[in-house]
Amino acid sequence: MCNWRGVVNRTPASTARVAADFSIPGQYSDWQALIADSRIDAVVIGTWPNLHCEVTCAALAAGKHVLCEARMARNLTEAKSMQAAANAHPDRVAMLVPSPFGLAVETEMQQLLHDRFIGELRELVILGADDQFHDYSKLLHWRQDAEISGVNVLTLGILHETALRWVPQPTRVFAQSRIFEPVRANPTSAGNRPVTVPDSIQVLTQIPKGAQGVYHFSGIDLHGPGKQIHLYGSSGTIKITFGEQERIYIGRVGDAQIRELVIPVNKLGGWRVEAEFIGAIRGEEPVRRTDFASGVQYMEFTEAVARSAASGLPVDLTTL
């Protein structure tokens, strides 16, 4: 158990509402006041990405433990600043909210890979395509504003983080992107504002030991495939689909078709982020999902993808 001492939101009204909903005794006028309070031991940062770096670095400098919402930051520079702040305070827990995708199937996936079910990885396919932004009459979403959300596109970063639990980081990326509707209605006032985050992106990757990857992400695909990760190997295939329930489909050489792998209830993983954060603070367990080094790794990928899409050229991750 933990004791919530205080909260601050974007407005006094929302701060008061959250305090009442969760019986939190303290309310602050701004995040700086919360961090300055010596009674606060740990800070949970649930802001948009544009504040993640600033608040995280200030909290660590003030001696607080930090749990920061994903995505880690707007760009790689900010992510590296956060990692440097964490390294400067090794006695403080610095943790990111992990990708929720893949948590349920993690134990079974690790067993399949340990048993070399697919043999040598040949191709990785990651899909994140739906119609969440297809209706152009809707207000500009914060995820479509690069000033707030940064270089990450749609669910590219969060699904790449999931894939990194099972496959190596790519060494090179080659990307293209497109904004199909350049303006949206302003959510805070009259008129329109520019869309600065792509509606669609495709990425080709090179993976160590000769494997290759294909990523397709879109927010404007009617009846799109949703979120999936496929691993194609020399002797087998694994497909993971993410929806109301995570499912694994497998097939090997000689099988007529892939089949669903039914996972026993006692092998299903789940969400225990807050418990892990508190356990790490108390020295009872390490941070497994997700430390800042892992966050920087997926930020390196999203940064490389953004640079490649902007330049029209491949980008080696070793140059970042």
C-alpha positions as CSV (number, residue, x, y, z in Angstrom):
1,M,0.0,0.0,0.0
2,C,1.0,3.6,-0.6
3,N,-0.3,6.9,0.7
4,W,-1.2,9.5,-1.9
5,R,-0.1,12.9,-0.4
6,G,-1.0,15.3,-3.2
7,V,-2.0,15.9,-6.8
8,V,-1.9,18.6,-9.4
9,N,-3.6,18.7,-12.8
10,R,-3.8,21.2,-15.6
11,T,-6.6,23.2,-14.0
12,P,-7.6,23.8,-10.3
13,A,-11.0,22.2,-11.1
14,S,-9.6,19.0,-12.5
15,T,-7.1,18.9,-9.6
16,A,-9.9,19.1,-7.1
17,R,-11.9,16.5,-9.0
18,V,-9.1,13.9,-8.9
19,A,-8.3,14.7,-5.3
20,A,-12.0,14.0,-4.4
21,D,-12.2,10.9,-6.6
22,F,-9.2,9.3,-5.0
23,S,-9.3,10.8,-1.5
24,I,-6.0,12.6,-1.9
25,P,-5.5,15.2,0.8
26,G,-3.2,17.6,-0.8
27,Q,-3.7,19.9,-3.9
28,Y,-1.0,22.0,-5.5
29,S,-1.1,25.1,-7.7
30,D,1.5,23.7,-10.1
31,W,3.9,20.7,-10.5
32,Q,6.8,22.7,-9.1
33,A,5.1,23.1,-5.8
34,L,4.4,19.4,-5.6
35,I,8.0,18.5,-6.3
36,A,9.2,21.1,-3.7
37,D,7.2,19.4,-0.9
38,S,9.6,17.5,1.3
39,R,6.9,15.1,2.3
40,I,6.6,13.8,-1.2
41,D,8.8,10.7,-1.7
42,A,7.8,9.6,-5.2
43,V,6.2,11.3,-8.2
44,V,3.9,9.8,-10.8
45,I,4.0,11.9,-14.0
46,G,0.9,11.5,-16.1
47,T,1.2,14.6,-18.3
48,W,1.5,14.8,-22.1
49,P,5.0,14.0,-23.4
50,N,6.0,17.7,-23.7
51,L,6.4,17.9,-19.9
52,H,8.0,14.5,-19.3
53,C,11.6,15.5,-19.5
54,E,11.3,18.7,-17.5
55,V,9.3,17.3,-14.7
56,T,11.3,14.0,-14.5
57,C,14.6,15.8,-14.3
58,A,13.3,18.2,-11.7
59,A,11.8,15.5,-9.6
60,L,15.0,13.4,-9.6
61,A,17.1,16.4,-8.7
62,A,14.8,17.0,-5.8
63,G,15.4,13.5,-4.6
64,K,12.1,11.9,-5.6
65,H,11.5,8.5,-7.2
66,V,9.8,8.8,-10.6
67,L,7.3,6.8,-12.5
68,C,6.7,8.5,-15.8
69,E,4.0,7.8,-18.3
70,A,4.9,6.5,-21.7
71,R,5.9,7.7,-24.3
72,M,9.2,8.6,-22.6
73,A,9.7,12.0,-24.2
74,R,9.1,14.0,-27.3
75,N,12.5,13.1,-28.9
76,L,15.8,11.3,-28.3
77,T,17.5,14.4,-26.9
78,E,15.0,14.7,-24.1
79,A,15.1,11.0,-23.4
80,K,18.8,11.1,-23.0
81,S,18.5,14.0,-20.6
82,M,16.1,12.0,-18.5
83,Q,18.5,9.0,-18.6
84,A,21.4,11.2,-17.5
85,A,19.3,12.6,-14.6
86,A,18.5,9.0,-13.5
87,N,22.1,8.0,-13.8
88,A,23.0,11.0,-11.6
89,H,20.7,9.7,-8.9
90,P,21.2,6.0,-8.8
91,D,19.6,5.7,-5.4
92,R,16.3,6.9,-6.8
93,V,13.9,4.6,-8.8
94,A,13.4,5.9,-12.4
95,M,10.7,3.9,-14.2
96,L,8.5,4.3,-17.2
97,V,5.0,3.0,-17.6
98,P,5.5,0.1,-20.0
99,S,3.7,-0.9,-23.2
100,P,0.7,-2.8,-22.0
101,F,0.8,-4.9,-25.2
102,G,2.3,-8.3,-24.8
103,L,2.1,-8.5,-21.1
104,A,-0.5,-11.2,-21.1
105,V,1.4,-13.5,-23.5
106,E,4.9,-12.7,-22.3
107,T,5.6,-15.9,-20.4
108,E,4.4,-18.1,-23.3
109,M,6.3,-15.9,-25.9
110,Q,9.6,-16.3,-23.9
111,Q,9.1,-20.1,-23.7
112,L,8.5,-20.3,-27.5
113,L,11.6,-18.3,-28.2
114,H,13.6,-20.3,-25.7
115,D,12.5,-23.4,-27.4
116,R,13.5,-21.9,-30.8
117,F,10.0,-22.5,-32.2
118,I,10.6,-20.3,-35.2
119,G,14.2,-21.2,-35.7
120,E,16.2,-18.3,-37.0
121,L,14.2,-15.1,-37.3
122,R,13.8,-14.0,-40.9
123,E,11.1,-11.4,-41.0
124,L,9.4,-9.2,-38.4
125,V,6.0,-7.6,-39.3
126,I,4.4,-5.0,-37.0
127,L,0.9,-3.6,-37.8
128,G,-0.9,-0.8,-36.1
129,A,-3.5,0.4,-38.6
130,D,-7.0,1.5,-37.8
131,D,-9.4,4.4,-38.4
132,Q,-9.0,6.5,-35.2
133,F,-8.2,9.7,-37.2
134,H,-10.2,8.9,-40.3
135,D,-13.0,11.4,-39.5
136,Y,-11.4,14.7,-40.5
137,S,-14.2,16.7,-38.9
138,K,-13.0,15.8,-35.4
139,L,-10.8,18.3,-33.4
140,L,-7.1,18.1,-33.5
141,H,-5.9,15.4,-31.1
142,W,-2.8,16.0,-29.0
143,R,-1.2,13.0,-30.6
144,Q,-1.4,14.9,-33.9
145,D,0.6,17.8,-32.5
146,A,4.3,17.3,-32.6
147,E,4.9,20.1,-30.2
148,I,3.1,18.1,-27.6
149,S,3.7,14.5,-28.6
150,G,7.0,14.6,-30.3
151,V,8.4,12.4,-33.1
152,N,6.5,9.2,-32.2
153,V,3.7,8.4,-34.7
154,L,0.5,6.7,-33.6
155,T,1.4,3.4,-31.8
156,L,4.8,3.0,-33.5
157,G,6.8,3.4,-30.3
158,I,4.6,1.4,-28.0
159,L,4.4,-1.6,-30.3
160,H,8.2,-1.4,-31.1
161,E,8.8,-1.4,-27.3
162,T,6.7,-4.6,-27.1
163,A,8.7,-6.2,-30.0
164,L,12.0,-5.4,-28.3
165,R,11.1,-7.9,-25.6
166,W,11.4,-10.6,-28.3
167,V,13.7,-9.4,-31.1
168,P,16.8,-7.3,-31.2
169,Q,16.9,-3.6,-31.9
170,P,17.1,-2.8,-35.7
171,T,20.4,-1.5,-37.0
172,R,18.9,0.5,-39.8
173,V,15.6,2.0,-40.8
174,F,14.1,3.4,-44.0
175,A,10.8,5.2,-43.7
176,Q,8.1,7.1,-45.5
177,S,5.2,9.0,-44.0
178,R,2.2,11.1,-45.1
179,I,-0.2,13.6,-43.6
180,F,-3.4,13.2,-45.6
181,E,-5.4,16.1,-44.0
182,P,-3.1,19.0,-43.2
183,V,-5.4,20.9,-40.8
184,R,-7.9,20.0,-38.2
185,A,-10.3,22.1,-36.1
186,N,-8.6,23.8,-33.2
187,P,-9.6,22.1,-29.9
188,T,-9.1,25.3,-27.8
189,S,-10.4,28.1,-30.0
190,A,-12.0,28.9,-33.3
191,G,-10.3,28.1,-36.6
192,N,-7.9,25.3,-37.6
193,R,-4.5,24.2,-36.6
194,P,-1.9,22.3,-38.7
195,V,-1.5,18.5,-38.2
196,T,2.2,17.9,-37.6
197,V,2.2,14.2,-36.9
198,P,1.8,11.8,-39.9
199,D,-1.5,9.9,-40.4
200,S,0.4,7.0,-42.0
201,I,4.0,5.6,-41.9
202,Q,5.8,2.6,-43.3
203,V,9.2,1.5,-42.2
204,L,11.7,-1.1,-43.5
205,T,14.3,-2.3,-41.0
206,Q,17.5,-4.3,-40.9
207,I,17.8,-6.6,-37.9
208,P,21.0,-8.2,-36.6
209,K,21.9,-11.7,-38.0
210,G,20.2,-10.9,-41.4
211,A,16.6,-10.5,-40.5
212,Q,14.4,-7.8,-41.9
213,G,11.3,-5.9,-40.6
214,V,8.3,-4.2,-42.1
215,Y,6.1,-1.8,-40.1
216,H,2.8,-0.3,-41.2
217,F,1.0,2.2,-39.0
218,S,-2.0,4.3,-39.9
219,G,-4.8,6.2,-38.3
220,I,-6.9,6.5,-41.4
221,D,-7.4,2.9,-42.5
222,L,-11.0,1.9,-42.5
223,H,-11.4,-1.8,-41.5
224,G,-7.6,-1.9,-41.0
225,P,-5.9,-4.9,-39.4
226,G,-5.5,-3.4,-36.0
227,K,-2.5,-4.2,-33.9
228,Q,-0.4,-7.3,-34.6
229,I,3.2,-8.5,-34.4
230,H,4.4,-11.4,-36.6
231,L,7.6,-13.3,-36.3
232,Y,8.5,-15.4,-39.4
233,G,11.4,-17.8,-39.0
234,S,13.3,-20.6,-40.7
235,S,11.1,-23.3,-39.1
236,G,8.0,-21.6,-37.8
237,T,5.7,-18.6,-37.4
238,I,4.3,-16.7,-34.5
239,K,1.5,-14.2,-34.8
240,I,0.3,-12.1,-31.9
241,T,-2.9,-10.1,-32.1
242,F,-3.9,-7.4,-29.7
243,G,-7.5,-6.6,-29.0
244,E,-9.9,-7.3,-26.1
245,Q,-7.8,-10.4,-25.6
246,E,-4.2,-11.1,-26.6
247,R,-3.9,-14.2,-28.7
248,I,-1.0,-16.2,-30.1
249,Y,-1.2,-18.1,-33.3
250,I,1.6,-20.6,-34.2
251,G,2.6,-22.8,-37.1
252,R,5.6,-24.9,-38.1
253,V,6.9,-26.6,-41.2
254,G,4.4,-29.3,-42.2
255,D,1.4,-27.7,-40.6
256,A,-1.5,-27.1,-42.9
257,Q,-2.3,-23.8,-41.2
258,I,-1.5,-21.8,-38.1
259,R,-3.5,-22.5,-34.9
260,E,-4.3,-20.6,-31.8
261,L,-2.1,-21.5,-28.8
262,V,-4.4,-21.6,-25.8
263,I,-2.5,-20.2,-22.8
264,P,-3.4,-21.6,-19.4
265,V,-4.8,-19.1,-17.0
266,N,-1.9,-19.6,-14.6
267,K,0.6,-18.5,-17.4
268,L,-1.2,-15.3,-18.3
269,G,0.7,-12.2,-17.3
270,G,-0.9,-8.9,-16.4
271,W,-0.6,-5.3,-15.3
272,R,1.4,-4.7,-12.1
273,V,3.2,-1.5,-12.9
274,E,2.3,0.4,-9.7
275,A,3.2,-2.6,-7.6
276,E,6.5,-2.9,-9.3
277,F,7.3,0.8,-8.8
278,I,6.5,0.6,-5.1
279,G,8.4,-2.7,-4.8
280,A,11.5,-1.2,-6.4
281,I,11.4,1.8,-4.1
282,R,11.3,-0.5,-1.1
283,G,14.1,-2.6,-2.5
284,E,12.0,-5.7,-2.9
285,E,12.4,-6.1,-6.6
286,P,14.1,-4.6,-9.6
287,V,12.5,-2.5,-12.3
288,R,11.6,-5.0,-15.1
289,R,9.1,-2.9,-17.1
290,T,10.4,-0.3,-18.1
291,D,13.7,1.3,-17.0
292,F,15.0,4.4,-18.6
293,A,17.6,2.6,-20.7
294,S,14.9,0.6,-22.4
295,G,13.0,3.8,-23.0
296,V,15.9,5.4,-24.7
297,Q,16.2,2.3,-26.9
298,Y,12.7,2.7,-28.3
299,M,13.2,6.5,-28.5
300,E,16.3,5.8,-30.7
301,F,14.1,3.9,-33.0
302,T,11.3,6.5,-33.3
303,E,13.9,9.2,-33.7
304,A,15.6,7.3,-36.6
305,V,12.2,6.7,-38.2
306,A,11.4,10.4,-38.1
307,R,14.7,11.4,-39.5
308,S,14.5,8.9,-42.3
309,A,10.9,9.9,-43.2
310,A,12.0,13.6,-43.3
311,S,15.1,13.0,-45.4
312,G,13.9,10.2,-47.6
313,L,17.1,8.4,-46.7
314,P,17.9,5.3,-44.6
315,V,19.2,6.0,-41.1
316,D,21.7,3.9,-39.1
317,L,20.8,3.8,-35.4
318,T,24.5,3.6,-34.6
319,T,24.8,7.3,-35.8
320,L,22.3,8.7,-33.3
